[in-house]
Amino acid sequence: MRRNVAAFVSIIVLWAVLTACTDSKTLEKMGLITTVGYDLSEDGKILTTMVLLQIDPEAPKNTGFITGESITSKGARIAADLKSPKKLQSGQLRVALYGEEVAEDGIINLADTLSRDPSISDLTYLGIVEGSANEILKQENQQFTDIGQFIYKELDQNIKGELIPSSTLQEFTHDFYAAGVDPSLPTLKAENGMVRITGMALMNDDKMVGKISAAESFYLKLINDRYEAGNLELIISKNGFQNIKLNEEKELAVVLDTIRSNSKMELQDKENLTFKLTINIDSRLLEINQSIDLKNPKNIQILEKTISNTIKKNAEDLLAYAKAHDSDVFGFGEVYRSSVYRSGLTKEKWHEMYKNIRVNVKVNFQIVRTGVVE
């Protein structure tokens, strides 16, 4: 009996060793695509740039890139395969980037091709490059050797840290195909050898029609989603603090953190397309750059009212900007469709209606704790 058990264990160990060797050799024959970028070439074709992870102990670097050019993204992939000594695989794709020209022309064909590939995760992040995706992926920096991994981690930590809204392949395709909401994607820019998230692109269907800054992106998430532990630096008005001696030469700034929020959109008047947007925010006042006695409840009340008015105005400005660019990234159309029985809403019909909507914004802001005062 013992002899049989020993033989069985030996076979299992040998199988594991052989399998490991086989997997290692198999991986060495593959070029694992971790990031892909799409641009328009001078003759209007798709220029695809792929960042590859190479499992090869003899290679001087564990990453490289390869490009291909053709009329379609799959054709560009075939063209890249013809130049590659390794078989290209998409199963490790984490980020897909689109150059500004491609984004303005429309990206649904490129995104749809990714979503129909069963080896690619729906959680792949999408983003738009201010300029060329090829240039941002080919740049070299001593601080990081894997540009694809750098961009993935940069997007991932800022999304999880609630600084920008999430932008996965699944979320993009959902918003594109739904009648009554447009997608939004983060914008990135190459800057002194680094990659910086500059804000968000507002889309009309699959075309980029406007851009907002990283600071304005806070209000996009505030309206669309909820914060669990967000933070924000805000310049507020000095009106209301007449009884306090403030430095007139300095702006009055506050830093809010541990922001918890929720929002609600309601259709108030379907004939006149009037919506009500209510935003509730609780936050800790982490820092204020001028000397205001925070032990005085009247000062806290003035701060709450001033911050509430500032957030309301900034949210209204973003709503007006998106409406002027015909991009309903907030999903007012979905609220209309779910509120009006047999609305028969289509994407085209909603975009005709969207330019006439009115939104009444109400912000309820409360300071739950005060923190450091400079």
C-alpha positions as CSV (number, residue, x, y, z in Angstrom):
1,M,0.0,0.0,0.0
2,R,2.8,2.4,1.0
3,R,4.7,1.6,-2.2
4,N,1.6,2.5,-4.3
5,V,1.1,5.8,-2.5
6,A,4.8,6.7,-3.0
7,A,4.5,5.9,-6.7
8,F,1.4,8.1,-7.0
9,V,3.1,11.0,-5.3
10,S,6.1,10.7,-7.6
11,I,3.9,10.8,-10.7
12,I,2.1,13.9,-9.4
13,V,5.4,15.8,-8.7
14,L,6.8,14.8,-12.1
15,W,3.6,16.0,-13.8
16,A,3.8,19.3,-12.0
17,V,7.4,19.9,-12.9
18,L,6.8,19.0,-16.6
19,T,3.7,21.2,-16.7
20,A,5.6,24.1,-15.2
21,C,8.4,23.7,-17.8
22,T,5.9,23.5,-20.6
23,D,4.0,26.6,-19.4
24,S,7.2,28.5,-19.1
25,K,8.3,27.6,-22.6
26,T,4.9,28.3,-24.0
27,L,4.9,31.8,-22.4
28,E,8.3,32.5,-23.8
29,K,6.8,32.0,-27.3
30,M,4.1,34.6,-26.7
31,G,3.9,38.4,-26.8
32,L,1.3,39.3,-24.2
33,I,-0.5,42.5,-25.1
34,T,-1.1,44.6,-22.0
35,T,-1.9,47.9,-23.5
36,V,-3.2,48.9,-26.9
37,G,-3.4,52.4,-28.5
38,Y,-5.3,53.5,-31.7
39,D,-4.5,56.5,-33.9
40,L,-5.4,57.6,-37.4
41,S,-2.5,57.4,-39.8
42,E,-1.8,60.1,-42.4
43,D,-3.7,58.2,-45.0
44,G,-6.7,57.6,-42.7
45,K,-5.9,54.0,-41.7
46,I,-5.9,52.6,-38.1
47,L,-2.4,52.7,-36.6
48,T,-2.4,50.2,-33.7
49,T,0.4,50.4,-31.1
50,M,0.7,47.4,-28.7
51,V,2.8,47.2,-25.5
52,L,4.0,43.6,-25.0
53,L,5.0,41.8,-21.9
54,Q,7.7,39.3,-22.7
55,I,8.5,36.2,-20.6
56,D,12.0,35.7,-21.8
57,P,15.0,35.4,-19.5
58,E,17.4,36.3,-22.4
59,A,15.5,39.5,-23.4
60,P,17.2,42.8,-22.2
61,K,13.8,44.2,-21.2
62,N,10.6,42.5,-20.2
63,T,8.4,44.9,-22.2
64,G,8.5,46.1,-25.8
65,F,6.1,47.5,-28.4
66,I,5.0,46.7,-31.9
67,T,2.8,48.6,-34.4
68,G,0.6,47.6,-37.2
69,E,-1.4,49.7,-39.7
70,S,-4.5,48.8,-41.7
71,I,-8.1,49.8,-42.5
72,T,-9.4,47.9,-39.5
73,S,-8.0,47.2,-36.0
74,K,-8.0,43.4,-36.7
75,G,-6.1,44.1,-40.0
76,A,-3.6,46.2,-38.0
77,R,-3.2,43.3,-35.6
78,I,-2.5,40.9,-38.4
79,A,0.1,43.4,-39.8
80,A,1.7,43.5,-36.4
81,D,1.7,39.7,-36.2
82,L,3.7,39.5,-39.4
83,K,6.4,41.6,-37.8
84,S,6.5,39.7,-34.5
85,P,8.7,36.8,-33.7
86,K,6.2,35.8,-31.0
87,K,2.5,35.0,-31.1
88,L,0.5,38.0,-30.0
89,Q,-2.1,37.3,-27.3
90,S,-4.8,39.7,-26.0
91,G,-5.7,37.8,-22.8
92,Q,-3.7,40.1,-20.6
93,L,-5.0,43.4,-22.0
94,R,-5.6,45.9,-19.3
95,V,-5.9,49.3,-21.0
96,A,-7.1,50.5,-24.5
97,L,-6.2,54.1,-25.4
98,Y,-7.6,56.2,-28.3
99,G,-5.8,59.1,-29.9
100,E,-7.8,62.4,-30.0
101,E,-8.4,62.2,-33.7
102,V,-9.8,58.7,-33.4
103,A,-12.0,59.7,-30.5
104,E,-13.5,62.6,-32.4
105,D,-14.2,60.3,-35.3
106,G,-15.9,57.7,-33.1
107,I,-14.5,54.6,-31.3
108,I,-17.4,52.2,-31.1
109,N,-16.1,49.9,-33.9
110,L,-12.7,49.6,-32.1
111,A,-14.3,49.1,-28.6
112,D,-16.9,46.7,-29.9
113,T,-14.2,44.5,-31.5
114,L,-12.5,44.3,-28.0
115,S,-15.8,43.5,-26.3
116,R,-16.5,40.6,-28.7
117,D,-13.1,39.0,-28.0
118,P,-13.8,36.4,-25.3
119,S,-10.2,36.5,-24.2
120,I,-10.4,40.2,-23.2
121,S,-11.9,41.3,-19.9
122,D,-14.9,43.6,-19.7
123,L,-13.0,45.4,-16.9
124,T,-10.3,46.7,-19.3
125,Y,-9.9,50.4,-18.8
126,L,-10.5,52.8,-21.7
127,G,-9.0,56.3,-22.1
128,I,-8.5,59.1,-24.6
129,V,-5.0,60.5,-25.2
130,E,-4.6,64.2,-25.7
131,G,-2.5,63.9,-28.9
132,S,-1.2,60.6,-30.1
133,A,-1.7,57.2,-28.3
134,N,1.4,56.0,-30.2
135,E,3.6,58.7,-28.8
136,I,2.4,58.2,-25.2
137,L,3.1,54.4,-25.4
138,K,6.5,54.7,-27.0
139,Q,7.9,57.3,-24.6
140,E,10.7,56.1,-22.3
141,N,11.3,57.0,-18.7
142,Q,13.9,55.9,-16.2
143,Q,11.3,55.8,-13.4
144,F,9.2,53.1,-15.0
145,T,10.2,50.5,-17.5
146,D,6.7,49.2,-18.3
147,I,4.5,52.1,-19.6
148,G,1.5,49.8,-20.0
149,Q,1.6,48.8,-16.3
150,F,2.2,52.4,-15.3
151,I,-0.9,53.7,-17.1
152,Y,-3.0,50.8,-15.7
153,K,-2.0,51.5,-12.1
154,E,-2.4,55.2,-12.6
155,L,-6.0,54.8,-13.8
156,D,-6.8,52.0,-11.3
157,Q,-5.7,53.9,-8.2
158,N,-7.4,57.2,-9.3
159,I,-10.7,55.4,-10.0
160,K,-10.5,53.4,-6.7
161,G,-9.5,56.6,-4.9
162,E,-12.6,58.3,-6.3
163,L,-10.7,61.1,-8.1
164,I,-12.2,60.2,-11.5
165,P,-15.2,58.1,-12.5
166,S,-14.8,54.5,-13.6
167,S,-14.4,53.8,-17.3
168,T,-14.3,50.1,-18.1
169,L,-15.1,48.5,-21.5
170,Q,-18.3,47.2,-20.0
171,E,-19.4,50.6,-18.7
172,F,-18.6,52.3,-22.0
173,T,-20.5,49.8,-24.2
174,H,-23.5,49.9,-21.7
175,D,-23.7,53.7,-21.9
176,F,-23.2,53.6,-25.7
177,Y,-26.0,51.2,-26.4
178,A,-28.5,52.6,-23.8
179,A,-31.0,55.2,-25.0
180,G,-30.7,58.2,-22.7
181,V,-27.1,58.3,-21.6
182,D,-23.7,59.1,-23.2
183,P,-20.3,57.6,-22.1
184,S,-17.4,59.5,-20.5
185,L,-13.8,58.5,-20.5
186,P,-10.7,59.8,-18.8
187,T,-8.2,61.9,-20.8
188,L,-4.4,61.4,-20.5
189,K,-1.5,63.4,-21.7
190,A,2.2,62.8,-22.0
191,E,4.1,65.5,-20.0
192,N,7.8,65.6,-19.4
193,G,8.2,61.9,-19.8
194,M,5.3,61.1,-17.5
195,V,1.6,60.4,-18.1
196,R,-0.9,62.7,-16.4
197,I,-4.7,62.2,-16.1
198,T,-6.0,65.6,-17.2
199,G,-9.8,65.1,-16.8
200,M,-12.7,63.5,-18.6
201,A,-13.9,63.4,-22.2
202,L,-17.6,63.9,-22.8
203,M,-19.0,61.8,-25.6
204,N,-22.0,62.1,-27.8
205,D,-22.6,58.4,-28.6
206,D,-19.1,57.2,-29.4
207,K,-17.6,60.6,-30.4
208,M,-15.7,62.9,-28.1
209,V,-17.4,66.3,-28.2
210,G,-15.9,68.1,-25.1
211,K,-13.4,67.8,-22.3
212,I,-13.5,68.8,-18.6
213,S,-10.7,69.2,-16.2
214,A,-9.8,66.8,-13.4
215,A,-11.3,69.3,-10.9
216,E,-14.6,69.3,-12.9
217,S,-14.6,65.5,-13.0
218,F,-15.4,65.6,-9.3
219,Y,-18.9,67.1,-10.1
220,L,-19.5,64.4,-12.8
221,K,-19.0,61.7,-10.3
222,L,-21.0,63.7,-7.7
223,I,-24.0,63.8,-9.9
224,N,-23.8,60.3,-11.4
225,D,-22.5,58.2,-8.6
226,R,-21.8,58.4,-4.8
227,Y,-18.7,59.2,-2.9
228,E,-17.6,57.0,0.0
229,A,-14.4,58.8,1.0
230,G,-13.7,61.5,-1.6
231,N,-11.7,64.7,-1.2
232,L,-11.8,68.1,-2.8
233,E,-10.0,71.5,-2.6
234,L,-12.5,74.3,-3.1
235,I,-12.1,78.1,-3.6
236,I,-15.1,79.7,-1.9
237,S,-16.5,83.3,-1.7
238,K,-15.6,85.5,1.2
239,N,-19.1,87.0,1.3
240,G,-20.8,86.2,4.6
241,F,-17.5,86.6,6.6
242,Q,-17.8,90.4,7.0
243,N,-17.3,90.1,10.7
244,I,-14.1,88.2,10.4
245,K,-10.8,89.9,9.3
246,L,-9.6,87.9,6.3
247,N,-6.5,88.5,4.2
248,E,-8.0,90.3,1.2
249,E,-5.0,89.4,-1.0
250,K,-5.5,85.6,-0.6
251,E,-8.3,83.5,-1.9
252,L,-10.3,81.6,0.7
253,A,-9.7,77.9,0.2
254,V,-11.0,74.8,2.0
255,V,-10.0,71.2,1.7
256,L,-12.8,68.6,2.3
257,D,-12.1,64.9,2.8
258,T,-14.0,61.8,3.8
259,I,-16.7,63.1,1.5
260,R,-19.8,60.9,1.5
261,S,-22.5,61.8,-1.0
262,N,-25.5,60.6,-2.8
263,S,-27.6,62.1,-5.5
264,K,-31.1,61.7,-6.9
265,M,-32.5,62.7,-10.3
266,E,-36.3,63.1,-10.7
267,L,-38.5,64.1,-13.6
268,Q,-40.6,67.0,-12.3
269,D,-42.4,68.0,-15.5
270,K,-42.4,65.7,-18.5
271,E,-44.1,68.3,-20.8
272,N,-41.5,71.0,-20.1
273,L,-38.6,68.5,-19.5
274,T,-37.8,69.8,-16.1
275,F,-35.7,67.7,-13.7
276,K,-34.8,68.0,-10.1
277,L,-31.3,67.0,-9.0
278,T,-30.8,66.7,-5.2
279,I,-27.2,66.2,-4.0
280,N,-26.6,65.3,-0.3
281,I,-23.0,65.6,1.0
282,D,-21.4,65.0,4.4
283,S,-17.7,65.8,4.8
284,R,-14.9,66.6,7.1
285,L,-13.4,70.0,6.9
286,L,-9.7,69.0,6.7
287,E,-8.1,72.4,6.1
288,I,-8.8,76.1,5.6
289,N,-6.2,78.5,4.6
290,Q,-7.3,81.5,6.6
291,S,-8.0,82.0,10.3
292,I,-11.6,81.4,11.0
293,D,-12.8,80.3,14.5
294,L,-14.3,76.8,13.8
295,K,-15.5,76.5,17.4
296,N,-18.1,79.2,16.7
297,P,-21.3,77.4,15.3
298,K,-22.2,80.6,13.3
299,N,-18.9,80.3,11.4
300,I,-19.6,76.7,10.6
301,Q,-23.1,77.6,9.4
302,I,-21.7,80.3,7.1
303,L,-19.1,77.8,5.8
304,E,-21.7,75.2,5.1
305,K,-23.9,77.6,3.2
306,T,-21.0,79.1,1.2
307,I,-19.6,75.6,0.3
308,S,-23.1,74.4,-0.6
309,N,-23.6,77.4,-2.9
310,T,-20.2,76.9,-4.6
311,I,-20.8,73.2,-5.2
312,K,-24.3,74.1,-6.6
313,K,-22.8,76.7,-9.0
314,N,-20.0,74.4,-10.2
315,A,-22.5,71.5,-10.7
316,E,-24.8,73.9,-12.7
317,D,-21.8,75.0,-14.8
318,L,-20.9,71.4,-15.7
319,L,-24.6,70.6,-16.6
320,A,-24.7,73.7,-18.9
321,Y,-21.3,72.8,-20.5
322,A,-22.5,69.2,-21.2
323,K,-25.8,70.4,-22.6
324,A,-24.1,72.9,-24.8
325,H,-22.0,70.0,-26.2
326,D,-25.0,67.7,-26.6
327,S,-23.6,65.1,-24.2
328,D,-25.9,63.6,-21.6
329,V,-23.2,61.9,-19.5
330,F,-25.5,62.1,-16.5
331,G,-28.3,59.9,-17.8
332,F,-31.2,62.3,-17.6
333,G,-32.6,60.4,-20.6
334,E,-32.7,57.2,-18.7
335,V,-34.6,59.0,-15.9
336,Y,-37.1,60.3,-18.5
337,R,-37.5,56.8,-20.1
338,S,-38.1,55.1,-16.7
339,S,-40.6,57.9,-15.6
340,V,-42.7,58.2,-18.8
341,Y,-44.9,55.2,-19.7
342,R,-44.4,54.1,-23.3
343,S,-42.0,56.9,-24.0
344,G,-40.6,55.1,-27.1
345,L,-37.3,56.9,-26.4
346,T,-34.5,56.4,-28.9
347,K,-31.0,57.8,-28.8
348,E,-31.8,60.2,-31.7
349,K,-35.1,61.4,-30.1
350,W,-33.5,62.0,-26.7
351,H,-30.6,64.1,-28.2
352,E,-33.3,66.3,-29.8
353,M,-35.1,66.6,-26.4
354,Y,-31.9,67.0,-24.3
355,K,-31.0,70.5,-25.6
356,N,-34.3,71.7,-24.1
357,I,-34.1,70.2,-20.6
358,R,-34.0,72.3,-17.4
359,V,-32.4,71.0,-14.2
360,N,-33.2,72.5,-10.8
361,V,-30.2,71.7,-8.5
362,K,-30.4,71.5,-4.8
363,V,-27.3,70.8,-2.6
364,N,-27.5,69.8,1.0
365,F,-24.0,70.1,2.5
366,Q,-23.0,69.4,6.1
367,I,-19.7,69.5,7.9
368,V,-19.5,66.5,10.2
369,R,-16.1,67.2,11.7
370,T,-13.5,70.0,11.5
371,G,-9.8,69.2,11.1
372,V,-6.6,71.1,10.8
373,V,-6.4,74.9,10.5
374,E,-3.4,76.6,9.0
